[in-house]
Amino acid sequence: MSLRETPEAVARFVRRFGVNYPVALDPTGRMSRPFNIQAVPTYFILDAGRVVRFQGHQATAERLVADVTSLMGSASR
């Protein structure tokens, strides 16, 4: 998702970096506001009931594994 970027700026980025996945455009911030997305990428961890249990950004793979493992442990208690 692009945050408050023009479609032209996003197209330049996609071409320059060879992005080969869909990119949502949010030039006004309307889509990101309800989720309080401040940076991209932002990741969400949802439980089985689709409730957001964690939201963050700037995570390494190791951090994501630790977060999921921690949340799974607390869910079984």
A tleap script that builds the chain and sets N, CA, C and O, in Angstrom:
source leaprc.protein.ff14SB
mol = sequence {
  NMET SER LEU ARG GLU THR PRO GLU ALA VAL
  ALA ARG PHE VAL ARG ARG PHE GLY VAL ASN
  TYR PRO VAL ALA LEU ASP PRO THR GLY ARG
  MET SER ARG PRO PHE ASN ILE GLN ALA VAL
  PRO THR TYR PHE ILE LEU ASP ALA GLY ARG
  VAL VAL ARG PHE GLN GLY HIE GLN ALA THR
  ALA GLU ARG LEU VAL ALA ASP VAL THR SER
  LEU MET GLY SER ALA SER CARG
}
set mol.1.N position { 0.843 -1.171 0.000 }
set mol.1.CA position { 0.000 0.000 0.000 }
set mol.1.C position { 0.890 1.235 0.000 }
set mol.1.O position { 1.914 1.286 0.681 }
set mol.2.N position { 0.487 2.199 -0.756 }
set mol.2.CA position { 1.182 3.479 -0.698 }
set mol.2.C position { 0.400 4.378 0.250 }
set mol.2.O position { -0.830 4.351 0.270 }
set mol.3.N position { 1.097 5.148 1.011 }
set mol.3.CA position { 0.446 6.072 1.945 }
set mol.3.C position { 0.625 7.498 1.457 }
set mol.3.O position { 1.733 8.033 1.434 }
set mol.4.N position { -0.477 8.093 1.073 }
set mol.4.CA position { -0.497 9.494 0.670 }
set mol.4.C position { 0.542 9.815 -0.412 }
set mol.4.O position { 1.165 10.877 -0.386 }
set mol.5.N position { 0.720 8.896 -1.358 }
set mol.5.CA position { 1.590 9.116 -2.508 }
set mol.5.C position { 0.718 9.251 -3.747 }
set mol.5.O position { -0.372 8.682 -3.810 }
set mol.6.N position { 1.189 9.995 -4.716 }
set mol.6.CA position { 0.428 10.113 -5.959 }
set mol.6.C position { 0.560 8.823 -6.765 }
set mol.6.O position { 1.558 8.115 -6.638 }
set mol.7.N position { -0.428 8.516 -7.585 }
set mol.7.CA position { -0.322 7.332 -8.438 }
set mol.7.C position { 0.936 7.359 -9.316 }
set mol.7.O position { 1.527 6.312 -9.584 }
set mol.8.N position { 1.339 8.529 -9.756 }
set mol.8.CA position { 2.545 8.649 -10.588 }
set mol.8.C position { 3.802 8.268 -9.804 }
set mol.8.O position { 4.678 7.577 -10.323 }
set mol.9.N position { 3.885 8.723 -8.551 }
set mol.9.CA position { 5.051 8.393 -7.724 }
set mol.9.C position { 5.104 6.893 -7.451 }
set mol.9.O position { 6.180 6.296 -7.447 }
set mol.10.N position { 3.945 6.291 -7.225 }
set mol.10.CA position { 3.896 4.849 -6.968 }
set mol.10.C position { 4.307 4.086 -8.222 }
set mol.10.O position { 5.060 3.116 -8.135 }
set mol.11.N position { 3.827 4.509 -9.376 }
set mol.11.CA position { 4.193 3.849 -10.636 }
set mol.11.C position { 5.700 3.911 -10.870 }
set mol.11.O position { 6.300 2.930 -11.310 }
set mol.12.N position { 6.313 5.053 -10.580 }
set mol.12.CA position { 7.780 5.172 -10.723 }
set mol.12.C position { 8.499 4.188 -9.799 }
set mol.12.O position { 9.449 3.520 -10.207 }
set mol.13.N position { 8.034 4.108 -8.551 }
set mol.13.CA position { 8.637 3.191 -7.581 }
set mol.13.C position { 8.504 1.747 -8.062 }
set mol.13.O position { 9.470 0.986 -8.022 }
set mol.14.N position { 7.308 1.370 -8.517 }
set mol.14.CA position { 7.052 0.007 -8.985 }
set mol.14.C position { 7.985 -0.335 -10.147 }
set mol.14.O position { 8.568 -1.418 -10.176 }
set mol.15.N position { 8.125 0.578 -11.099 }
set mol.15.CA position { 9.036 0.335 -12.238 }
set mol.15.C position { 10.480 0.251 -11.781 }
set mol.15.O position { 11.208 -0.658 -12.181 }
set mol.16.N position { 10.896 1.185 -10.953 }
set mol.16.CA position { 12.301 1.248 -10.528 }
set mol.16.C position { 12.732 -0.009 -9.779 }
set mol.16.O position { 13.834 -0.513 -9.993 }
set mol.17.N position { 11.870 -0.515 -8.904 }
set mol.17.CA position { 12.240 -1.650 -8.068 }
set mol.17.C position { 11.664 -2.979 -8.548 }
set mol.17.O position { 11.822 -4.001 -7.880 }
set mol.18.N position { 11.005 -2.971 -9.688 }
set mol.18.CA position { 10.494 -4.218 -10.252 }
set mol.18.C position { 9.466 -4.901 -9.369 }
set mol.18.O position { 9.429 -6.129 -9.289 }
set mol.19.N position { 8.637 -4.117 -8.710 }
set mol.19.CA position { 7.612 -4.683 -7.833 }
set mol.19.C position { 6.660 -5.520 -8.680 }
set mol.19.O position { 6.110 -5.040 -9.671 }
set mol.20.N position { 6.472 -6.777 -8.279 }
set mol.20.CA position { 5.633 -7.672 -9.074 }
set mol.20.C position { 4.421 -8.179 -8.286 }
set mol.20.O position { 3.913 -9.269 -8.551 }
set mol.21.N position { 3.969 -7.390 -7.329 }
set mol.21.CA position { 2.784 -7.732 -6.547 }
set mol.21.C position { 1.846 -6.527 -6.536 }
set mol.21.O position { 2.285 -5.402 -6.777 }
set mol.22.N position { 0.582 -6.745 -6.265 }
set mol.22.CA position { -0.371 -5.629 -6.268 }
set mol.22.C position { -0.010 -4.579 -5.219 }
set mol.22.O position { 0.408 -4.914 -4.110 }
set mol.23.N position { -0.174 -3.328 -5.575 }
set mol.23.CA position { 0.074 -2.216 -4.659 }
set mol.23.C position { -1.211 -1.398 -4.566 }
set mol.23.O position { -1.694 -0.872 -5.569 }
set mol.24.N position { -1.754 -1.295 -3.369 }
set mol.24.CA position { -2.968 -0.495 -3.159 }
set mol.24.C position { -2.580 0.974 -3.086 }
set mol.24.O position { -1.593 1.336 -2.447 }
set mol.25.N position { -3.355 1.800 -3.738 }
set mol.25.CA position { -3.124 3.245 -3.701 }
set mol.25.C position { -4.034 3.869 -2.654 }
set mol.25.O position { -5.234 3.596 -2.612 }
set mol.26.N position { -3.452 4.706 -1.815 }
set mol.26.CA position { -4.207 5.400 -0.774 }
set mol.26.C position { -3.734 6.849 -0.713 }
set mol.26.O position { -3.159 7.275 0.289 }
set mol.27.N position { -3.975 7.604 -1.784 }
set mol.27.CA position { -3.423 8.964 -1.842 }
set mol.27.C position { -3.947 9.911 -0.777 }
set mol.27.O position { -3.272 10.885 -0.442 }
set mol.28.N position { -5.122 9.658 -0.239 }
set mol.28.CA position { -5.690 10.547 0.779 }
set mol.28.C position { -5.518 10.017 2.197 }
set mol.28.O position { -5.770 10.742 3.159 }
set mol.29.N position { -5.090 8.756 2.342 }
set mol.29.CA position { -4.958 8.162 3.666 }
set mol.29.C position { -6.262 7.589 4.190 }
set mol.29.O position { -6.320 7.133 5.332 }
set mol.30.N position { -7.297 7.605 3.384 }
set mol.30.CA position { -8.621 7.140 3.819 }
set mol.30.C position { -8.638 5.659 4.200 }
set mol.30.O position { -9.298 5.279 5.167 }
set mol.31.N position { -7.926 4.826 3.454 }
set mol.31.CA position { -7.913 3.388 3.757 }
set mol.31.C position { -7.068 3.076 4.982 }
set mol.31.O position { -7.408 2.178 5.753 }
set mol.32.N position { -5.986 3.794 5.170 }
set mol.32.CA position { -5.062 3.488 6.267 }
set mol.32.C position { -5.516 4.047 7.614 }
set mol.32.O position { -5.141 3.520 8.662 }
set mol.33.N position { -6.303 5.086 7.593 }
set mol.33.CA position { -6.725 5.742 8.839 }
set mol.33.C position { -7.433 4.806 9.818 }
set mol.33.O position { -7.082 4.810 10.998 }
set mol.34.N position { -8.419 3.998 9.389 }
set mol.34.CA position { -9.112 3.132 10.358 }
set mol.34.C position { -8.197 2.095 11.016 }
set mol.34.O position { -8.502 1.593 12.098 }
set mol.35.N position { -7.089 1.778 10.369 }
set mol.35.CA position { -6.162 0.782 10.899 }
set mol.35.C position { -4.949 1.425 11.568 }
set mol.35.O position { -4.052 0.726 12.038 }
set mol.36.N position { -4.926 2.749 11.610 }
set mol.36.CA position { -3.827 3.497 12.210 }
set mol.36.C position { -2.477 3.108 11.618 }
set mol.36.O position { -1.492 2.958 12.342 }
set mol.37.N position { -2.439 2.946 10.307 }
set mol.37.CA position { -1.190 2.598 9.629 }
set mol.37.C position { -0.374 3.870 9.467 }
set mol.37.O position { -0.809 4.827 8.827 }
set mol.38.N position { 0.815 3.866 10.054 }
set mol.38.CA position { 1.705 5.020 10.013 }
set mol.38.C position { 2.905 4.803 9.104 }
set mol.38.O position { 3.537 5.761 8.660 }
set mol.39.N position { 3.213 3.550 8.833 }
set mol.39.CA position { 4.385 3.223 8.016 }
set mol.39.C position { 4.079 1.967 7.205 }
set mol.39.O position { 3.194 1.183 7.546 }
set mol.40.N position { 4.823 1.803 6.145 }
set mol.40.CA position { 4.660 0.634 5.285 }
set mol.40.C position { 5.993 -0.090 5.228 }
set mol.40.O position { 7.010 0.583 5.060 }
set mol.41.N position { 6.069 -1.385 5.354 }
set mol.41.CA position { 4.923 -2.259 5.565 }
set mol.41.C position { 4.500 -2.276 7.032 }
set mol.41.O position { 5.312 -2.078 7.936 }
set mol.42.N position { 3.239 -2.513 7.237 }
set mol.42.CA position { 2.690 -2.748 8.570 }
set mol.42.C position { 2.127 -4.155 8.563 }
set mol.42.O position { 1.444 -4.547 7.617 }
set mol.43.N position { 2.402 -4.908 9.594 }
set mol.43.CA position { 1.867 -6.261 9.634 }
set mol.43.C position { 0.894 -6.386 10.797 }
set mol.43.O position { 0.987 -5.687 11.806 }
set mol.44.N position { -0.042 -7.309 10.610 }
set mol.44.CA position { -1.064 -7.569 11.602 }
set mol.44.C position { -1.040 -9.045 11.936 }
set mol.44.O position { -0.877 -9.880 11.047 }
set mol.45.N position { -1.198 -9.374 13.196 }
set mol.45.CA position { -1.367 -10.761 13.622 }
set mol.45.C position { -2.786 -10.864 14.161 }
set mol.45.O position { -3.159 -10.171 15.108 }
set mol.46.N position { -3.578 -11.750 13.536 }
set mol.46.CA position { -4.959 -11.952 13.927 }
set mol.46.C position { -5.102 -13.314 14.583 }
set mol.46.O position { -4.401 -14.262 14.231 }
set mol.47.N position { -6.016 -13.403 15.540 }
set mol.47.CA position { -6.274 -14.699 16.153 }
set mol.47.C position { -7.311 -15.456 15.324 }
set mol.47.O position { -7.748 -14.977 14.277 }
set mol.48.N position { -7.700 -16.632 15.794 }
set mol.48.CA position { -8.633 -17.469 15.046 }
set mol.48.C position { -9.981 -16.781 14.846 }
set mol.48.O position { -10.695 -17.081 13.890 }
set mol.49.N position { -10.327 -15.874 15.729 }
set mol.49.CA position { -11.572 -15.125 15.611 }
set mol.49.C position { -11.438 -13.868 14.775 }
set mol.49.O position { -12.362 -13.057 14.709 }
set mol.50.N position { -10.288 -13.706 14.137 }
set mol.50.CA position { -9.975 -12.550 13.276 }
set mol.50.C position { -9.892 -11.237 14.054 }
set mol.50.O position { -10.157 -10.164 13.511 }
set mol.51.N position { -9.524 -11.336 15.316 }
set mol.51.CA position { -9.314 -10.156 16.145 }
set mol.51.C position { -7.838 -9.786 16.051 }
set mol.51.O position { -6.976 -10.648 16.217 }
set mol.52.N position { -7.537 -8.516 15.786 }
set mol.52.CA position { -6.145 -8.070 15.698 }
set mol.52.C position { -5.527 -8.155 17.080 }
set mol.52.O position { -5.990 -7.509 18.019 }
set mol.53.N position { -4.476 -8.958 17.199 }
set mol.53.CA position { -3.774 -9.118 18.471 }
set mol.53.C position { -2.466 -8.349 18.498 }
set mol.53.O position { -1.928 -8.070 19.570 }
set mol.54.N position { -1.953 -8.007 17.326 }
set mol.54.CA position { -0.698 -7.254 17.263 }
set mol.54.C position { -0.629 -6.531 15.940 }
set mol.54.O position { -1.047 -7.058 14.909 }
set mol.55.N position { -0.097 -5.316 15.970 }
set mol.55.CA position { 0.128 -4.519 14.767 }
set mol.55.C position { 1.488 -3.873 14.909 }
set mol.55.O position { 1.804 -3.315 15.960 }
set mol.56.N position { 2.289 -3.942 13.875 }
set mol.56.CA position { 3.610 -3.334 13.951 }
set mol.56.C position { 4.248 -3.168 12.591 }
set mol.56.O position { 3.674 -3.540 11.567 }
set mol.57.N position { 5.434 -2.610 12.592 }
set mol.57.CA position { 6.207 -2.448 11.366 }
set mol.57.C position { 7.684 -2.541 11.720 }
set mol.57.O position { 8.053 -2.609 12.893 }
set mol.58.N position { 8.508 -2.543 10.704 }
set mol.58.CA position { 9.970 -2.647 10.870 }
set mol.58.C position { 10.360 -3.923 11.613 }
set mol.58.O position { 11.227 -3.897 12.487 }
set mol.59.N position { 9.731 -5.015 11.271 }
set mol.59.CA position { 10.024 -6.271 11.955 }
set mol.59.C position { 10.918 -7.156 11.109 }
set mol.59.O position { 10.837 -7.171 9.881 }
set mol.60.N position { 11.764 -7.885 11.796 }
set mol.60.CA position { 12.552 -8.917 11.135 }
set mol.60.C position { 11.746 -10.213 11.166 }
set mol.60.O position { 10.759 -10.317 11.894 }
set mol.61.N position { 12.162 -11.183 10.386 }
set mol.61.CA position { 11.494 -12.485 10.401 }
set mol.61.C position { 11.549 -13.085 11.802 }
set mol.61.O position { 10.582 -13.693 12.263 }
set mol.62.N position { 12.681 -12.912 12.472 }
set mol.62.CA position { 12.827 -13.459 13.824 }
set mol.62.C position { 11.832 -12.808 14.787 }
set mol.62.O position { 11.260 -13.481 15.645 }
set mol.63.N position { 11.631 -11.512 14.641 }
set mol.63.CA position { 10.693 -10.799 15.510 }
set mol.63.C position { 9.260 -11.271 15.265 }
set mol.63.O position { 8.492 -11.455 16.209 }
set mol.64.N position { 8.907 -11.466 14.001 }
set mol.64.CA position { 7.569 -11.953 13.679 }
set mol.64.C position { 7.326 -13.336 14.283 }
set mol.64.O position { 6.259 -13.593 14.841 }
set mol.65.N position { 8.310 -14.218 14.173 }
set mol.65.CA position { 8.181 -15.556 14.752 }
set mol.65.C position { 8.002 -15.454 16.263 }
set mol.65.O position { 7.158 -16.142 16.838 }
set mol.66.N position { 8.790 -14.600 16.905 }
set mol.66.CA position { 8.684 -14.428 18.360 }
set mol.66.C position { 7.309 -13.890 18.741 }
set mol.66.O position { 6.713 -14.354 19.713 }
set mol.67.N position { 6.800 -12.918 17.989 }
set mol.67.CA position { 5.481 -12.348 18.282 }
set mol.67.C position { 4.386 -13.403 18.139 }
set mol.67.O position { 3.526 -13.533 19.010 }
set mol.68.N position { 4.421 -14.149 17.043 }
set mol.68.CA position { 3.398 -15.174 16.818 }
set mol.68.C position { 3.489 -16.252 17.892 }
set mol.68.O position { 2.470 -16.683 18.431 }
set mol.69.N position { 4.700 -16.684 18.201 }
set mol.69.CA position { 4.891 -17.714 19.228 }
set mol.69.C position { 4.362 -17.238 20.572 }
set mol.69.O position { 3.699 -17.996 21.281 }
set mol.70.N position { 4.644 -16.005 20.923 }
set mol.70.CA position { 4.171 -15.443 22.182 }
set mol.70.C position { 2.651 -15.392 22.214 }
set mol.70.O position { 2.034 -15.771 23.210 }
set mol.71.N position { 2.046 -14.925 21.129 }
set mol.71.CA position { 0.594 -14.842 21.084 }
set mol.71.C position { -0.057 -16.220 21.105 }
set mol.71.O position { -1.111 -16.400 21.715 }
set mol.72.N position { 0.558 -17.184 20.448 }
set mol.72.CA position { 0.019 -18.544 20.476 }
set mol.72.C position { 0.080 -19.125 21.876 }
set mol.72.O position { -0.836 -19.826 22.304 }
set mol.73.N position { 1.155 -18.835 22.586 }
set mol.73.CA position { 1.282 -19.307 23.958 }
set mol.73.C position { 0.242 -18.695 24.873 }
set mol.73.O position { -0.307 -19.384 25.732 }
set mol.74.N position { -0.037 -17.420 24.703 }
set mol.74.CA position { -1.033 -16.774 25.560 }
set mol.74.C position { -2.442 -17.207 25.199 }
set mol.74.O position { -3.339 -17.134 26.039 }
set mol.75.N position { -2.657 -17.653 23.980 }
set mol.75.CA position { -3.991 -18.085 23.569 }
set mol.75.C position { -4.346 -19.440 24.157 }
set mol.75.O position { -5.522 -19.752 24.344 }
set mol.76.N position { -3.318 -20.255 24.453 }
set mol.76.CA position { -3.600 -21.588 24.976 }
set mol.76.C position { -3.791 -21.608 26.487 }
set mol.76.O position { -4.088 -22.656 27.061 }
set mol.77.N position { -3.624 -20.476 27.125 }
set mol.77.CA position { -3.776 -20.403 28.582 }
set mol.77.C position { -5.197 -20.173 28.984 }
set mol.77.O position { -5.494 -20.087 30.175 }
savepdb mol mol.pdb
quit
